[in-house]
Every structure is written in C-alpha cells, then in structure tokens.
Amino acid sequence: MEDYIKNTNAESAYFTVYEGDRTAIFVIDVTTVEQIPKSL
C-alpha cells in the first residue's frame, strides 16, 4: 500500500470498514485518463 501511495502521490488516505470488509480509500489528483487506477 505504501508503494501505491507514493506512486500515485495520494493526497490523503482513509481506512474504514465497508460492508464488513476492511477498506482503504485514497484521494488522488487524476489529470489524464491513463492515471485512472485499474481494479485489482
């Protein structure tokens, strides 16, 4: 996760539980379509 935060230059990260699963939400600045993260 640390690599993802560094590679995307995430402005903030939130960790929570969503529908019973641990979830991470990252806020990133997307300036081009190529920067949109792909689903894992």
C-alpha positions in Angstrom: 0.0 0.0 0.0 2.9 2.3 0.7 4.2 1.9 -2.8 0.7 2.8 -4.2 0.5 5.9 -2.1 4.0 7.0 -3.3 3.3 6.1 -7.0 0.0 7.9 -7.2 1.1 10.8 -4.9 -2.1 10.3 -2.9 -3.2 13.5 -1.1 -4.9 11.5 1.7 -5.8 8.0 2.8 -8.7 6.8 4.8 -9.1 3.4 6.4 -12.6 2.1 7.4 -15.0 -0.8 7.3 -17.3 -1.1 4.3 -19.9 -3.8 4.2 -18.0 -5.8 6.7 -14.6 -5.6 4.9 -11.6 -3.5 5.7 -11.3 -0.8 3.1 -8.8 1.8 2.1 -9.9 5.0 0.3 -7.2 7.2 -1.4 -7.7 10.7 -2.7 -5.6 11.3 -5.8 -5.4 14.0 -8.5 -6.2 12.4 -11.8 -5.2 14.7 -14.7 -5.3 12.2 -17.6 -7.3 9.1 -18.4 -4.1 6.9 -18.2 -3.8 7.7 -14.5 -7.1 6.1 -13.6 -6.3 3.1 -11.4 -7.2 -0.3 -12.6 -9.2 -2.7 -10.4 -7.2 -5.3 -8.5 
